[in-house]
């Protein structure tokens, strides 16, 4: 079983978030992507996650 990677995307442009997730889904299904719209929410989201993201953009 492959380990699912987790990405936290911080981007204030909702359309960019959608495009990023769409492209990611075309590349692989083994990556989950959580999206937030600003840095403060990004920090709060990362702290609340049971598992820290592998990558933050």
mmCIF file of the N, C-alpha and C atoms, coordinates in Angstrom:
data_MODEL
# 
_entry.id   MODEL 
# 
loop_
_atom_site.group_PDB 
_atom_site.id 
_atom_site.type_symbol 
_atom_site.label_atom_id 
_atom_site.label_alt_id 
_atom_site.label_comp_id 
_atom_site.label_asym_id 
_atom_site.label_entity_id 
_atom_site.label_seq_id 
_atom_site.pdbx_PDB_ins_code 
_atom_site.Cartn_x 
_atom_site.Cartn_y 
_atom_site.Cartn_z 
_atom_site.occupancy 
_atom_site.B_iso_or_equiv 
_atom_site.pdbx_formal_charge 
_atom_site.auth_seq_id 
_atom_site.auth_comp_id 
_atom_site.auth_asym_id 
_atom_site.auth_atom_id 
_atom_site.pdbx_PDB_model_num 
ATOM 1   N N  . UNK A 1 1  ? 0.850  -1.182 0.000   1.00 0.00 ? 1  UNK A N  1 
ATOM 2   C CA . UNK A 1 1  ? 0.000  0.000  0.000   1.00 0.00 ? 1  UNK A CA 1 
ATOM 3   C C  . UNK A 1 1  ? 0.892  1.240  0.000   1.00 0.00 ? 1  UNK A C  1 
ATOM 4   N N  . UNK A 1 2  ? 0.610  2.142  -0.900  1.00 0.00 ? 2  UNK A N  1 
ATOM 5   C CA . UNK A 1 2  ? 1.387  3.380  -0.980  1.00 0.00 ? 2  UNK A CA 1 
ATOM 6   C C  . UNK A 1 2  ? 0.920  4.369  0.075   1.00 0.00 ? 2  UNK A C  1 
ATOM 7   N N  . UNK A 1 3  ? 1.878  5.109  0.596   1.00 0.00 ? 3  UNK A N  1 
ATOM 8   C CA . UNK A 1 3  ? 1.536  6.159  1.551   1.00 0.00 ? 3  UNK A CA 1 
ATOM 9   C C  . UNK A 1 3  ? 1.011  7.370  0.775   1.00 0.00 ? 3  UNK A C  1 
ATOM 10  N N  . UNK A 1 4  ? -0.106 7.881  1.201   1.00 0.00 ? 4  UNK A N  1 
ATOM 11  C CA . UNK A 1 4  ? -0.671 9.068  0.571   1.00 0.00 ? 4  UNK A CA 1 
ATOM 12  C C  . UNK A 1 4  ? 0.090  10.281 1.074   1.00 0.00 ? 4  UNK A C  1 
ATOM 13  N N  . UNK A 1 5  ? 0.567  11.075 0.162   1.00 0.00 ? 5  UNK A N  1 
ATOM 14  C CA . UNK A 1 5  ? 1.249  12.314 0.503   1.00 0.00 ? 5  UNK A CA 1 
ATOM 15  C C  . UNK A 1 5  ? 0.205  13.399 0.735   1.00 0.00 ? 5  UNK A C  1 
ATOM 16  N N  . UNK A 1 6  ? 0.529  14.354 1.567   1.00 0.00 ? 6  UNK A N  1 
ATOM 17  C CA . UNK A 1 6  ? -0.390 15.441 1.880   1.00 0.00 ? 6  UNK A CA 1 
ATOM 18  C C  . UNK A 1 6  ? 0.268  16.779 1.563   1.00 0.00 ? 6  UNK A C  1 
ATOM 19  N N  . UNK A 1 7  ? -0.444 17.588 0.787   1.00 0.00 ? 7  UNK A N  1 
ATOM 20  C CA . UNK A 1 7  ? 0.008  18.934 0.438   1.00 0.00 ? 7  UNK A CA 1 
ATOM 21  C C  . UNK A 1 7  ? -0.956 19.931 1.047   1.00 0.00 ? 7  UNK A C  1 
ATOM 22  N N  . UNK A 1 8  ? -0.410 20.993 1.605   1.00 0.00 ? 8  UNK A N  1 
ATOM 23  C CA . UNK A 1 8  ? -1.213 22.122 2.055   1.00 0.00 ? 8  UNK A CA 1 
ATOM 24  C C  . UNK A 1 8  ? -0.920 23.274 1.115   1.00 0.00 ? 8  UNK A C  1 
ATOM 25  N N  . UNK A 1 9  ? -1.922 23.697 0.368   1.00 0.00 ? 9  UNK A N  1 
ATOM 26  C CA . UNK A 1 9  ? -1.780 24.798 -0.587  1.00 0.00 ? 9  UNK A CA 1 
ATOM 27  C C  . UNK A 1 9  ? -2.376 26.062 0.025   1.00 0.00 ? 9  UNK A C  1 
ATOM 28  N N  . UNK A 1 10 ? -1.558 27.098 0.124   1.00 0.00 ? 10 UNK A N  1 
ATOM 29  C CA . UNK A 1 10 ? -2.024 28.394 0.627   1.00 0.00 ? 10 UNK A CA 1 
ATOM 30  C C  . UNK A 1 10 ? -2.024 29.355 -0.547  1.00 0.00 ? 10 UNK A C  1 
ATOM 31  N N  . UNK A 1 11 ? -3.216 29.717 -0.997  1.00 0.00 ? 11 UNK A N  1 
ATOM 32  C CA . UNK A 1 11 ? -3.345 30.591 -2.167  1.00 0.00 ? 11 UNK A CA 1 
ATOM 33  C C  . UNK A 1 11 ? -4.651 31.365 -2.045  1.00 0.00 ? 11 UNK A C  1 
ATOM 34  N N  . UNK A 1 12 ? -4.582 32.673 -2.210  1.00 0.00 ? 12 UNK A N  1 
ATOM 35  C CA . UNK A 1 12 ? -5.787 33.490 -2.056  1.00 0.00 ? 12 UNK A CA 1 
ATOM 36  C C  . UNK A 1 12 ? -6.677 33.501 -3.295  1.00 0.00 ? 12 UNK A C  1 
ATOM 37  N N  . UNK A 1 13 ? -6.237 32.869 -4.378  1.00 0.00 ? 13 UNK A N  1 
ATOM 38  C CA . UNK A 1 13 ? -7.024 32.817 -5.609  1.00 0.00 ? 13 UNK A CA 1 
ATOM 39  C C  . UNK A 1 13 ? -7.686 31.441 -5.717  1.00 0.00 ? 13 UNK A C  1 
ATOM 40  N N  . UNK A 1 14 ? -8.999 31.430 -5.548  1.00 0.00 ? 14 UNK A N  1 
ATOM 41  C CA . UNK A 1 14 ? -9.745 30.174 -5.547  1.00 0.00 ? 14 UNK A CA 1 
ATOM 42  C C  . UNK A 1 14 ? -9.583 29.424 -6.866  1.00 0.00 ? 14 UNK A C  1 
ATOM 43  N N  . UNK A 1 15 ? -9.554 30.138 -7.980  1.00 0.00 ? 15 UNK A N  1 
ATOM 44  C CA . UNK A 1 15 ? -9.387 29.479 -9.276  1.00 0.00 ? 15 UNK A CA 1 
ATOM 45  C C  . UNK A 1 15 ? -8.038 28.781 -9.367  1.00 0.00 ? 15 UNK A C  1 
ATOM 46  N N  . UNK A 1 16 ? -6.993 29.398 -8.833  1.00 0.00 ? 16 UNK A N  1 
ATOM 47  C CA . UNK A 1 16 ? -5.673 28.764 -8.817  1.00 0.00 ? 16 UNK A CA 1 
ATOM 48  C C  . UNK A 1 16 ? -5.692 27.489 -7.979  1.00 0.00 ? 16 UNK A C  1 
ATOM 49  N N  . UNK A 1 17 ? -6.435 27.507 -6.883  1.00 0.00 ? 17 UNK A N  1 
ATOM 50  C CA . UNK A 1 17 ? -6.560 26.307 -6.053  1.00 0.00 ? 17 UNK A CA 1 
ATOM 51  C C  . UNK A 1 17 ? -7.202 25.176 -6.853  1.00 0.00 ? 17 UNK A C  1 
ATOM 52  N N  . UNK A 1 18 ? -8.259 25.504 -7.583  1.00 0.00 ? 18 UNK A N  1 
ATOM 53  C CA . UNK A 1 18 ? -8.967 24.502 -8.382  1.00 0.00 ? 18 UNK A CA 1 
ATOM 54  C C  . UNK A 1 18 ? -8.052 23.936 -9.463  1.00 0.00 ? 18 UNK A C  1 
ATOM 55  N N  . UNK A 1 19 ? -7.324 24.804 -10.151 1.00 0.00 ? 19 UNK A N  1 
ATOM 56  C CA . UNK A 1 19 ? -6.408 24.364 -11.202 1.00 0.00 ? 19 UNK A CA 1 
ATOM 57  C C  . UNK A 1 19 ? -5.324 23.469 -10.617 1.00 0.00 ? 19 UNK A C  1 
ATOM 58  N N  . UNK A 1 20 ? -4.742 23.874 -9.490  1.00 0.00 ? 20 UNK A N  1 
ATOM 59  C CA . UNK A 1 20 ? -3.686 23.096 -8.839  1.00 0.00 ? 20 UNK A CA 1 
ATOM 60  C C  . UNK A 1 20 ? -4.194 21.698 -8.506  1.00 0.00 ? 20 UNK A C  1 
ATOM 61  N N  . UNK A 1 21 ? -5.376 21.612 -7.899  1.00 0.00 ? 21 UNK A N  1 
ATOM 62  C CA . UNK A 1 21 ? -5.930 20.318 -7.522  1.00 0.00 ? 21 UNK A CA 1 
ATOM 63  C C  . UNK A 1 21 ? -6.257 19.471 -8.742  1.00 0.00 ? 21 UNK A C  1 
ATOM 64  N N  . UNK A 1 22 ? -6.737 20.107 -9.798  1.00 0.00 ? 22 UNK A N  1 
ATOM 65  C CA . UNK A 1 22 ? -7.066 19.382 -11.025 1.00 0.00 ? 22 UNK A CA 1 
ATOM 66  C C  . UNK A 1 22 ? -5.807 18.779 -11.647 1.00 0.00 ? 22 UNK A C  1 
ATOM 67  N N  . UNK A 1 23 ? -4.769 19.590 -11.788 1.00 0.00 ? 23 UNK A N  1 
ATOM 68  C CA . UNK A 1 23 ? -3.517 19.103 -12.363 1.00 0.00 ? 23 UNK A CA 1 
ATOM 69  C C  . UNK A 1 23 ? -2.927 17.995 -11.498 1.00 0.00 ? 23 UNK A C  1 
ATOM 70  N N  . UNK A 1 24 ? -2.953 18.176 -10.206 1.00 0.00 ? 24 UNK A N  1 
ATOM 71  C CA . UNK A 1 24 ? -2.441 17.168 -9.287  1.00 0.00 ? 24 UNK A CA 1 
ATOM 72  C C  . UNK A 1 24 ? -3.187 15.841 -9.450  1.00 0.00 ? 24 UNK A C  1 
ATOM 73  N N  . UNK A 1 25 ? -4.494 15.909 -9.613  1.00 0.00 ? 25 UNK A N  1 
ATOM 74  C CA . UNK A 1 25 ? -5.285 14.683 -9.771  1.00 0.00 ? 25 UNK A CA 1 
ATOM 75  C C  . UNK A 1 25 ? -4.967 13.967 -11.075 1.00 0.00 ? 25 UNK A C  1 
ATOM 76  N N  . UNK A 1 26 ? -4.527 14.710 -12.089 1.00 0.00 ? 26 UNK A N  1 
ATOM 77  C CA . UNK A 1 26 ? -4.146 14.095 -13.364 1.00 0.00 ? 26 UNK A CA 1 
ATOM 78  C C  . UNK A 1 26 ? -2.790 13.413 -13.272 1.00 0.00 ? 26 UNK A C  1 
ATOM 79  N N  . UNK A 1 27 ? -1.937 13.891 -12.377 1.00 0.00 ? 27 UNK A N  1 
ATOM 80  C CA . UNK A 1 27 ? -0.598 13.330 -12.216 1.00 0.00 ? 27 UNK A CA 1 
ATOM 81  C C  . UNK A 1 27 ? -0.628 12.047 -11.396 1.00 0.00 ? 27 UNK A C  1 
ATOM 82  N N  . UNK A 1 28 ? -1.328 12.094 -10.259 1.00 0.00 ? 28 UNK A N  1 
ATOM 83  C CA . UNK A 1 28 ? -1.365 10.946 -9.351  1.00 0.00 ? 28 UNK A CA 1 
ATOM 84  C C  . UNK A 1 28 ? -2.587 11.024 -8.448  1.00 0.00 ? 28 UNK A C  1 
ATOM 85  N N  . UNK A 1 29 ? -3.007 9.871  -7.987  1.00 0.00 ? 29 UNK A N  1 
ATOM 86  C CA . UNK A 1 29 ? -4.109 9.795  -7.024  1.00 0.00 ? 29 UNK A CA 1 
ATOM 87  C C  . UNK A 1 29 ? -3.580 9.596  -5.608  1.00 0.00 ? 29 UNK A C  1 
ATOM 88  N N  . UNK A 1 30 ? -2.251 9.544  -5.465  1.00 0.00 ? 30 UNK A N  1 
ATOM 89  C CA . UNK A 1 30 ? -1.622 9.261  -4.173  1.00 0.00 ? 30 UNK A CA 1 
ATOM 90  C C  . UNK A 1 30 ? -1.302 10.512 -3.372  1.00 0.00 ? 30 UNK A C  1 
ATOM 91  N N  . UNK A 1 31 ? -1.860 11.650 -3.777  1.00 0.00 ? 31 UNK A N  1 
ATOM 92  C CA . UNK A 1 31 ? -1.594 12.904 -3.076  1.00 0.00 ? 31 UNK A CA 1 
ATOM 93  C C  . UNK A 1 31 ? -2.921 13.569 -2.722  1.00 0.00 ? 31 UNK A C  1 
ATOM 94  N N  . UNK A 1 32 ? -3.063 13.911 -1.454  1.00 0.00 ? 32 UNK A N  1 
ATOM 95  C CA . UNK A 1 32 ? -4.215 14.690 -1.004  1.00 0.00 ? 32 UNK A CA 1 
ATOM 96  C C  . UNK A 1 32 ? -3.782 16.141 -0.924  1.00 0.00 ? 32 UNK A C  1 
ATOM 97  N N  . UNK A 1 33 ? -4.707 17.052 -1.235  1.00 0.00 ? 33 UNK A N  1 
ATOM 98  C CA . UNK A 1 33 ? -4.378 18.470 -1.202  1.00 0.00 ? 33 UNK A CA 1 
ATOM 99  C C  . UNK A 1 33 ? -5.441 19.228 -0.403  1.00 0.00 ? 33 UNK A C  1 
ATOM 100 N N  . UNK A 1 34 ? -5.002 19.878 0.649   1.00 0.00 ? 34 UNK A N  1 
ATOM 101 C CA . UNK A 1 34 ? -5.872 20.753 1.428   1.00 0.00 ? 34 UNK A CA 1 
ATOM 102 C C  . UNK A 1 34 ? -5.557 22.187 1.006   1.00 0.00 ? 34 UNK A C  1 
ATOM 103 N N  . UNK A 1 35 ? -6.576 22.988 0.794   1.00 0.00 ? 35 UNK A N  1 
ATOM 104 C CA . UNK A 1 35 ? -6.386 24.369 0.338   1.00 0.00 ? 35 UNK A CA 1 
ATOM 105 C C  . UNK A 1 35 ? -6.951 25.358 1.351   1.00 0.00 ? 35 UNK A C  1 
ATOM 106 N N  . UNK A 1 36 ? -6.203 26.426 1.578   1.00 0.00 ? 36 UNK A N  1 
ATOM 107 C CA . UNK A 1 36 ? -6.668 27.540 2.401   1.00 0.00 ? 36 UNK A CA 1 
ATOM 108 C C  . UNK A 1 36 ? -6.304 28.834 1.692   1.00 0.00 ? 36 UNK A C  1 
ATOM 109 N N  . UNK A 1 37 ? -6.914 29.925 2.118   1.00 0.00 ? 37 UNK A N  1 
ATOM 110 C CA . UNK A 1 37 ? -6.770 31.161 1.350   1.00 0.00 ? 37 UNK A CA 1 
ATOM 111 C C  . UNK A 1 37 ? -5.801 32.184 1.934   1.00 0.00 ? 37 UNK A C  1 
ATOM 112 N N  . UNK A 1 38 ? -5.240 31.919 3.127   1.00 0.00 ? 38 UNK A N  1 
ATOM 113 C CA . UNK A 1 38 ? -4.253 32.868 3.656   1.00 0.00 ? 38 UNK A CA 1 
ATOM 114 C C  . UNK A 1 38 ? -3.322 32.176 4.650   1.00 0.00 ? 38 UNK A C  1 
ATOM 115 N N  . UNK A 1 39 ? -2.240 32.840 4.967   1.00 0.00 ? 39 UNK A N  1 
ATOM 116 C CA . UNK A 1 39 ? -1.210 32.259 5.821   1.00 0.00 ? 39 UNK A CA 1 
ATOM 117 C C  . UNK A 1 39 ? -1.687 31.937 7.224   1.00 0.00 ? 39 UNK A C  1 
ATOM 118 N N  . UNK A 1 40 ? -2.487 32.822 7.803   1.00 0.00 ? 40 UNK A N  1 
ATOM 119 C CA . UNK A 1 40 ? -2.982 32.586 9.160   1.00 0.00 ? 40 UNK A CA 1 
ATOM 120 C C  . UNK A 1 40 ? -3.826 31.317 9.210   1.00 0.00 ? 40 UNK A C  1 
ATOM 121 N N  . UNK A 1 41 ? -4.711 31.180 8.250   1.00 0.00 ? 41 UNK A N  1 
ATOM 122 C CA . UNK A 1 41 ? -5.541 29.983 8.185   1.00 0.00 ? 41 UNK A CA 1 
ATOM 123 C C  . UNK A 1 41 ? -4.686 28.758 7.886   1.00 0.00 ? 41 UNK A C  1 
ATOM 124 N N  . UNK A 1 42 ? -3.639 28.938 7.090   1.00 0.00 ? 42 UNK A N  1 
ATOM 125 C CA . UNK A 1 42 ? -2.728 27.846 6.786   1.00 0.00 ? 42 UNK A CA 1 
ATOM 126 C C  . UNK A 1 42 ? -2.053 27.308 8.044   1.00 0.00 ? 42 UNK A C  1 
ATOM 127 N N  . UNK A 1 43 ? -1.583 28.218 8.888   1.00 0.00 ? 43 UNK A N  1 
ATOM 128 C CA . UNK A 1 43 ? -0.941 27.813 10.141  1.00 0.00 ? 43 UNK A CA 1 
ATOM 129 C C  . UNK A 1 43 ? -1.944 27.114 11.050  1.00 0.00 ? 43 UNK A C  1 
ATOM 130 N N  . UNK A 1 44 ? -3.135 27.672 11.167  1.00 0.00 ? 44 UNK A N  1 
ATOM 131 C CA . UNK A 1 44 ? -4.169 27.069 12.010  1.00 0.00 ? 44 UNK A CA 1 
ATOM 132 C C  . UNK A 1 44 ? -4.544 25.676 11.500  1.00 0.00 ? 44 UNK A C  1 
ATOM 133 N N  . UNK A 1 45 ? -4.664 25.551 10.178  1.00 0.00 ? 45 UNK A N  1 
ATOM 134 C CA . UNK A 1 45 ? -5.019 24.261 9.579   1.00 0.00 ? 45 UNK A CA 1 
ATOM 135 C C  . UNK A 1 45 ? -3.919 23.239 9.818   1.00 0.00 ? 45 UNK A C  1 
ATOM 136 N N  . UNK A 1 46 ? -2.663 23.628 9.609   1.00 0.00 ? 46 UNK A N  1 
ATOM 137 C CA . UNK A 1 46 ? -1.540 22.711 9.819   1.00 0.00 ? 46 UNK A CA 1 
ATOM 138 C C  . UNK A 1 46 ? -1.482 22.248 11.274  1.00 0.00 ? 46 UNK A C  1 
ATOM 139 N N  . UNK A 1 47 ? -1.724 23.150 12.201  1.00 0.00 ? 47 UNK A N  1 
ATOM 140 C CA . UNK A 1 47 ? -1.701 22.786 13.621  1.00 0.00 ? 47 UNK A CA 1 
ATOM 141 C C  . UNK A 1 47 ? -2.829 21.830 13.984  1.00 0.00 ? 47 UNK A C  1 
ATOM 142 N N  . UNK A 1 48 ? -3.965 21.956 13.298  1.00 0.00 ? 48 UNK A N  1 
ATOM 143 C CA . UNK A 1 48 ? -5.127 21.126 13.604  1.00 0.00 ? 48 UNK A CA 1 
ATOM 144 C C  . UNK A 1 48 ? -5.064 19.748 12.944  1.00 0.00 ? 48 UNK A C  1 
ATOM 145 N N  . UNK A 1 49 ? -4.190 19.589 11.957  1.00 0.00 ? 49 UNK A N  1 
ATOM 146 C CA . UNK A 1 49 ? -4.088 18.313 11.250  1.00 0.00 ? 49 UNK A CA 1 
ATOM 147 C C  . UNK A 1 49 ? -3.478 17.248 12.153  1.00 0.00 ? 49 UNK A C  1 
ATOM 148 N N  . UNK A 1 50 ? -3.981 16.024 12.035  1.00 0.00 ? 50 UNK A N  1 
ATOM 149 C CA . UNK A 1 50 ? -3.422 14.905 12.795  1.00 0.00 ? 50 UNK A CA 1 
ATOM 150 C C  . UNK A 1 50 ? -2.024 14.572 12.291  1.00 0.00 ? 50 UNK A C  1 
ATOM 151 N N  . UNK A 1 51 ? -1.842 14.716 10.981  1.00 0.00 ? 51 UNK A N  1 
ATOM 152 C CA . UNK A 1 51 ? -0.553 14.460 10.340  1.00 0.00 ? 51 UNK A CA 1 
ATOM 153 C C  . UNK A 1 51 ? -0.141 15.736 9.615   1.00 0.00 ? 51 UNK A C  1 
ATOM 154 N N  . UNK A 1 52 ? 1.081  16.189 9.868   1.00 0.00 ? 52 UNK A N  1 
ATOM 155 C CA . UNK A 1 52 ? 1.547  17.417 9.206   1.00 0.00 ? 52 UNK A CA 1 
ATOM 156 C C  . UNK A 1 52 ? 1.690  17.178 7.703   1.00 0.00 ? 52 UNK A C  1 
ATOM 157 N N  . UNK A 1 53 ? 1.463  18.222 6.906   1.00 0.00 ? 53 UNK A N  1 
ATOM 158 C CA . UNK A 1 53 ? 1.615  18.064 5.456   1.00 0.00 ? 53 UNK A CA 1 
ATOM 159 C C  . UNK A 1 53 ? 3.072  17.748 5.094   1.00 0.00 ? 53 UNK A C  1 
ATOM 160 N N  . UNK A 1 54 ? 3.237  16.992 4.015   1.00 0.00 ? 54 UNK A N  1 
ATOM 161 C CA . UNK A 1 54 ? 4.573  16.694 3.504   1.00 0.00 ? 54 UNK A CA 1 
ATOM 162 C C  . UNK A 1 54 ? 5.176  17.927 2.834   1.00 0.00 ? 54 UNK A C  1 
ATOM 163 N N  . UNK A 1 55 ? 4.313  18.725 2.210   1.00 0.00 ? 55 UNK A N  1 
ATOM 164 C CA . UNK A 1 55 ? 4.747  19.924 1.493   1.00 0.00 ? 55 UNK A CA 1 
ATOM 165 C C  . UNK A 1 55 ? 3.719  21.028 1.724   1.00 0.00 ? 55 UNK A C  1 
ATOM 166 N N  . UNK A 1 56 ? 4.208  22.255 1.874   1.00 0.00 ? 56 UNK A N  1 
ATOM 167 C CA . UNK A 1 56 ? 3.336  23.420 1.947   1.00 0.00 ? 56 UNK A CA 1 
ATOM 168 C C  . UNK A 1 56 ? 3.731  24.366 0.826   1.00 0.00 ? 56 UNK A C  1 
ATOM 169 N N  . UNK A 1 57 ? 2.750  24.716 -0.001  1.00 0.00 ? 57 UNK A N  1 
ATOM 170 C CA . UNK A 1 57 ? 2.970  25.691 -1.080  1.00 0.00 ? 57 UNK A CA 1 
ATOM 171 C C  . UNK A 1 57 ? 2.201  26.941 -0.736  1.00 0.00 ? 57 UNK A C  1 
# 
